[in-house]
Amino acid sequence: MVTEAQPRRTLANRATSYYELTKPGIAAFVTILAGVSFFVASQGQPDLFRLLNTMLGTALATAGALALNQYAERDVDARMDRTRARPLPSGRMKPREALGFGALLLALGVGYLAGTVSWIPSLMAALSAAGYLLVYTPLKSRSYMATLVGAIPGAIPALIGWTAVTGRIELGGIVLFGIAFLWQLPHVLALAWLLKEDYARVGFFLTPPTDPSGGRIGRHMVYHSVSLLLLSGFPTLLGLSGAIYLAGAAVLGFTMLGLTGAAAADMNQARARRVFLFSLLYQPLLMGLLLLDTARP
């Protein structure tokens, strides 16, 4: 006997599967990054309607690219403990549904940015999706360089927000892009170490294959943390932010450096987890400082 509640449960389950397909946590981070960059580029006096259009277009394009990534990696996801419960490997959604949904969202996002903002942010969104899907995704099973390459599409939303205000790529936007790029590296490397057995099972080279002790990956996290610490001061040097931001960025940067230094000295699960968890706090805290202390004209 079919009750009235069963169709509603089925519809809710379907909606949940589509929602999961967009990796909402990552999509939200990317959207906020574009919004913060827009705010800084407008010197704290944003056109709110244009800002909302920029963030909506970025969210749609990003969600589409993330859904297409799950479509492309559905067979790999089925073999990893971390991902086998996702909509496609679990059988809750058919591949063609994910393909159509992802392609539709990506096209809507790119088109929306072009129609409501301008063609440059739209082009940035398209380049981010192309880099993620056509370069990073296949490179993961071929080279450790995938870690560096994959951070590029994740940082491009900083340029989406900046160019939505200025209409061109400028030094300020490049600095915000660089900060977002460098932040991802210790974050991803720490996660890769924590999941190294899962990744090794499917042949992903997100950690160096000749580094069983983790010494090399630890040194790389330290190098990236030093670079991040130095670059994070540039918004104040360029007059984009004030002393409050600079002091906060220094505290965050030195904390990240301390955690990655400890991991490099003795790479283990506990120390890698500390780097990963702090990296989840670092970027929203830094963006919050930018919002708080953006230089007004």
Phi and psi in degrees as a GROMACS rama.xvg file:
@    title "Ramachandran Plot"
@    xaxis  label "Phi"
@    yaxis  label "Psi"
@TYPE xy
-94.3438  122.617  VAL-2
-93.7582  167.403  THR-3
-65.2555  -27.9767  GLU-4
-71.4262  -27.6367  ALA-5
-63.9637  -46.9698  GLN-6
-60.3945  -35.6453  PRO-7
-66.7165  -39.5082  ARG-8
-64.7663  -40.5694  ARG-9
-63.178  -43.6387  THR-10
-64.2554  -41.7631  LEU-11
-64.3145  -40.148  ALA-12
-64.9816  -39.1791  ASN-13
-64.1197  -45.3549  ARG-14
-61.9734  -39.8205  ALA-15
-62.777  -40.5706  THR-16
-63.9416  -43.9035  SER-17
-64.2365  -39.12  TYR-18
-62.0031  -46.4188  TYR-19
-62.5546  -32.1718  GLU-20
-62.5691  -25.7129  LEU-21
-86.3784  -0.132784  THR-22
46.1541  68.719  LYS-23
-58.4505  -31.5908  PRO-24
-63.5939  -46.3315  GLY-25
-67.9932  -42.2811  ILE-26
-61.0508  -39.2618  ALA-27
-65.9319  -42.9298  ALA-28
-59.9424  -46.4983  PHE-29
-62.2864  -41.8983  VAL-30
-64.3561  -42.4779  THR-31
-65.8876  -39.1151  ILE-32
-58.1908  -45.4088  LEU-33
-62.5662  -39.9921  ALA-34
-66.6032  -41.6509  GLY-35
-65.2194  -41.5709  VAL-36
-61.8101  -40.8656  SER-37
-59.3127  -45.9611  PHE-38
-61.9628  -44.247  PHE-39
-66.8689  -42.957  VAL-40
-62.7271  -30.9137  ALA-41
-89.0931  10.2585  SER-42
55.4805  40.3946  GLN-43
75.2615  10.2342  GLY-44
-129.472  66.4067  GLN-45
-76.3532  151.648  PRO-46
-76.2977  106.209  ASP-47
-61.9741  -38.4752  LEU-48
-65.0438  -42.7681  PHE-49
-67.7543  -36.9765  ARG-50
-62.0176  -45.7761  LEU-51
-63.309  -40.4013  LEU-52
-63.0029  -40.6254  ASN-53
-63.1916  -45.5112  THR-54
-69.1311  -38.0198  MET-55
-65.9728  -46.3081  LEU-56
-62.1435  -41.036  GLY-57
-63.3733  -42.94  THR-58
-62.1595  -44.5583  ALA-59
-64.3651  -47.4296  LEU-60
-63.9157  -41.254  ALA-61
-66.5142  -45.2762  THR-62
-59.3396  -39.8648  ALA-63
-63.9814  -43.9757  GLY-64
-64.7678  -39.9118  ALA-65
-67.4175  -37.1603  LEU-66
-65.7884  -41.4937  ALA-67
-66.5624  -31.8225  LEU-68
-63.5129  -41.7284  ASN-69
-66.6221  -34.2989  GLN-70
-63.3051  -45.9453  TYR-71
-66.4887  -31.3837  ALA-72
-107.036  21.4165  GLU-73
-61.6711  -37.383  ARG-74
-71.7114  -38.9656  ASP-75
-66.7603  -43.3415  VAL-76
-58.3041  -33.4976  ASP-77
-67.3053  -18.1931  ALA-78
-99.5255  -4.84927  ARG-79
-107.657  138.246  MET-80
-59.1367  -38.2005  ASP-81
-67.4116  -27.9716  ARG-82
-121.17  -2.1917  THR-83
-69.0115  -14.4403  ARG-84
-90.4239  1.78467  ALA-85
-64.1414  163.504  ARG-86
-55.6194  -41.4264  PRO-87
-76.2764  -53.868  LEU-88
-64.794  -26.0211  PRO-89
-80.9895  -8.84171  SER-90
83.8908  8.56514  GLY-91
-77.2007  -12.0744  ARG-92
-146.462  145.351  MET-93
-85.2786  147.516  LYS-94
-55.2523  -40.9523  PRO-95
-65.7767  -30.3188  ARG-96
-66.915  -43.6836  GLU-97
-65.3753  -40.9004  ALA-98
-61.8319  -48.6522  LEU-99
-64.9916  -41.5134  GLY-100
-64.5287  -46.45  PHE-101
-64.8805  -44.5075  GLY-102
-63.0591  -39.3794  ALA-103
-64.4202  -46.9302  LEU-104
-62.7696  -43.1684  LEU-105
-62.5959  -45.5666  LEU-106
-64.6883  -40.8197  ALA-107
-62.6131  -43.3164  LEU-108
-64.7703  -47.7875  GLY-109
-63.689  -43.8347  VAL-110
-66.7188  -37.7699  GLY-111
-64.7907  -42.8262  TYR-112
-62.1012  -42.0629  LEU-113
-64.8406  -38.5298  ALA-114
-81.2922  -30.456  GLY-115
-108.934  -18.583  THR-116
-117.365  -83.5099  VAL-117
-170.945  173.379  SER-118
-74.0425  -24.1046  TRP-119
-69.4894  -50.9295  ILE-120
-59.1183  -35.3963  PRO-121
-62.3211  -43.0789  SER-122
-64.1143  -40.6726  LEU-123
-60.104  -42.4972  MET-124
-64.0984  -40.8335  ALA-125
-65.8086  -40.3255  ALA-126
-65.6698  -38.6502  LEU-127
-61.647  -46.6991  SER-128
-63.846  -41.9706  ALA-129
-63.8687  -42.9591  ALA-130
-63.3002  -39.1562  GLY-131
-69.3576  -45.5473  TYR-132
-85.8665  -38.3643  LEU-133
-97.2366  -17.328  LEU-134
-115.851  -61.3738  VAL-135
-62.6907  -48.6051  TYR-136
-58.0355  -50.2125  THR-137
-72.3109  -25.3246  PRO-138
-72.3691  -23.2569  LEU-139
-57.5655  -30.6036  LYS-140
-94.5921  9.49681  SER-141
-124.636  -32.9207  ARG-142
-155.1  146.336  SER-143
-64.9152  -18.6845  TYR-144
-62.8698  -14.1235  MET-145
-57.5504  -31.3099  ALA-146
-61.8491  -45.5856  THR-147
-69.0179  -44.7628  LEU-148
-62.9435  -40.2422  VAL-149
-67.608  -21.8284  GLY-150
-75.5284  -17.6321  ALA-151
-68.6721  -54.5204  ILE-152
-62.1989  -28.0445  PRO-153
-71.0884  -20.4485  GLY-154
-98.6955  -17.3893  ALA-155
-58.5091  -30.8734  ILE-156
-55.0948  -25.521  PRO-157
-61.6552  -35.3532  ALA-158
-77.6364  -29.3702  LEU-159
-60.7501  -49.635  ILE-160
-64.6396  -40.9435  GLY-161
-67.4  -48.0977  TRP-162
-69.911  -21.6198  THR-163
-65.6498  -24.7301  ALA-164
-93.113  -48.7575  VAL-165
-94.2891  -21.9027  THR-166
79.2164  5.76635  GLY-167
-156.524  161.859  ARG-168
-84.1098  122.963  ILE-169
-124.054  172.276  GLU-170
-59.0416  -41.2062  LEU-171
-59.0845  -43.6643  GLY-172
-65.166  -38.1546  GLY-173
-64.9089  -38.6425  ILE-174
-63.4701  -46.0769  VAL-175
-64.222  -37.9872  LEU-176
-59.672  -45.9455  PHE-177
-63.0481  -40.204  GLY-178
-63.1342  -45.9189  ILE-179
-63.7908  -37.021  ALA-180
-64.1851  -50.229  PHE-181
-69.0963  -35.0734  LEU-182
-59.1372  -37.7875  TRP-183
-65.2774  -25.8359  GLN-184
-69.972  -53.5095  LEU-185
-62.7316  -33.1205  PRO-186
-59.7864  -52.3442  HIS-187
-70.1382  -39.5644  VAL-188
-65.8911  -39.5558  LEU-189
-64.1963  -43.7437  ALA-190
-63.8322  -40.0057  LEU-191
-62.7774  -36.7678  ALA-192
-68.6376  -42.3368  TRP-193
-62.149  -32.4852  LEU-194
-109.085  22.7249  LEU-195
-60.1399  -33.5022  LYS-196
-70.1084  -40.7956  GLU-197
-62.3999  -45.4773  ASP-198
-67.6041  -38.207  TYR-199
-64.1018  -32.4143  ALA-200
-62.2536  -31.4946  ARG-201
-107.588  3.62822  VAL-202
80.3124  28.2645  GLY-203
-86.7508  133.197  PHE-204
-101.116  56.6558  PHE-205
-85.8088  -8.94437  LEU-206
-125.999  153.201  THR-207
-59.575  129.377  PRO-208
-68.2117  -17.2665  PRO-209
-106.145  32.7177  THR-210
-132.545  64.4335  ASP-211
-65.1433  -27.2787  PRO-212
-83.4588  -17.0632  SER-213
84.5051  5.54318  GLY-214
-62.9986  -42.6367  GLY-215
-67.6754  -44.2898  ARG-216
-64.5084  -34.626  ILE-217
-64.8597  -43.3202  GLY-218
-62.8947  -39.6305  ARG-219
-63.6086  -39.4893  HIS-220
-62.9905  -37.2733  MET-221
-66.4218  -45.7363  VAL-222
-57.7464  -45.9895  TYR-223
-67.3867  -34.2544  HIS-224
-68.9665  -38.4245  SER-225
-62.9052  -45.2405  VAL-226
-62.4226  -40.6888  SER-227
-64.5361  -42.8068  LEU-228
-59.1626  -44.0095  LEU-229
-69.3162  -46.6878  LEU-230
-69.4619  -29.747  LEU-231
-66.4493  -14.9086  SER-232
-84.0545  -11.5573  GLY-233
-66.8302  -33.6777  PHE-234
-55.1497  -36.6928  PRO-235
-73.8131  -40.4456  THR-236
-61.8418  -31.7388  LEU-237
-86.6278  -1.44228  LEU-238
80.5325  15.724  GLY-239
-84.6916  -23.0256  LEU-240
-143.574  175.877  SER-241
-112.336  -162.181  GLY-242
-70.983  -31.4198  ALA-243
-62.2078  -46.929  ILE-244
-59.7574  -46.3728  TYR-245
-59.7521  -44.778  LEU-246
-63.7768  -43.7177  ALA-247
-65.1915  -41.2149  GLY-248
-62.9277  -37.0903  ALA-249
-65.3286  -44.1783  ALA-250
-61.0401  -46.7474  VAL-251
-63.244  -42.6194  LEU-252
-66.2844  -43.0632  GLY-253
-68.9259  -33.1529  PHE-254
-64.9858  -45.2634  THR-255
-60.1388  -42.7122  MET-256
-63.1931  -41.136  LEU-257
-62.9565  -42.179  GLY-258
-68.5262  -41.8089  LEU-259
-70.7409  -33.0902  THR-260
-63.6048  -41.7653  GLY-261
-63.8892  -39.3832  ALA-262
-66.1509  -38.371  ALA-263
-66.2693  -33.3176  ALA-264
-69.6032  -33.5528  ALA-265
-157.251  89.7224  ASP-266
-72.7639  118.654  MET-267
-146.495  175.219  ASN-268
-61.043  -42.2148  GLN-269
-64.6162  -44.9914  ALA-270
-72.0371  -36.4669  ARG-271
-65.2612  -37.0561  ALA-272
-66.1592  -36.7918  ARG-273
-63.351  -41.8801  ARG-274
-62.2606  -45.1219  VAL-275
-63.0448  -47.3393  PHE-276
-65.6909  -39.9903  LEU-277
-68.2727  -34.2339  PHE-278
-63.246  -29.7608  SER-279
-67.6929  -28.3707  LEU-280
-85.7662  -32.8817  LEU-281
-56.7831  -53.9198  TYR-282
-66.715  -46.2582  GLN-283
-64.3054  -34.3694  PRO-284
-66.5708  -42.1559  LEU-285
-65.1809  -42.0647  LEU-286
-65.8942  -35.4833  MET-287
-62.7816  -39.6128  GLY-288
-63.9995  -38.3033  LEU-289
-63.7859  -43.3819  LEU-290
-62.7698  -40.4944  LEU-291
-68.5121  -37.5576  LEU-292
-122.396  28.3018  ASP-293
-65.3319  134.448  THR-294
-69.2223  125.592  ALA-295
-86.3499  151.451  ARG-296
